[in-house]
């Protein structure tokens, strides 16, 4: 199987680095757009493009002429009562989660269309969009925009380019612990009363147990928002 070429934005940590590892193990060529590259050292076929989604460039230099797929992984975790949210809070969440994604897709759309075998785009949402969780007003609004973008682009770009979104629940990433440490008590309480797992699952648990490393999917017009509300027991983080 010929190596394919992918752009993974935010691929230097969390879910993004897990995607990069999977593709690298397959022998694909990966372009990682992120602010840091420490965790990418030694990975075969990985090229780093310095990129800040808060201020994305109009042109993405260093990409191949044709791309087989793009995954946009950056996200924010902001848990605040609605009355404490500022205009800046809403704008930051929209920029990182929604506007950054739209900007990146637009910048590399020609590269995706140049793929002779079709291409795919994967975005990330959150279960908070449809569940209705306290203190999630800003992030749920931003991710709701992501889901709207996903459905619209899936219809507009079909059949050459598939567009899908994944909506995970708690995921054990650096961003989760860095941004939500003060609000972790709220988060565990909210998740517990809503019937979700109160533990953060590891990023690799987003791939169902026993799933093959590579599963080619042909481009189609349909769009799916995959929601992961509760991690399998085997994938949950065990107490130390």
Helices and strands as residue ranges (DSSP letters): E 5-9, H 14-26, E 29-34, G 38-40, E 46-50, G 53-55, E 69-72, G 82-84, H 87-94, I 95-99, H 100-113, E 119-126, H 128-131, H 137-157, E 161-168, E 171-172, H 174-180, H 184-194, E 201-202, G 203-206, E 225-228, G 233-235
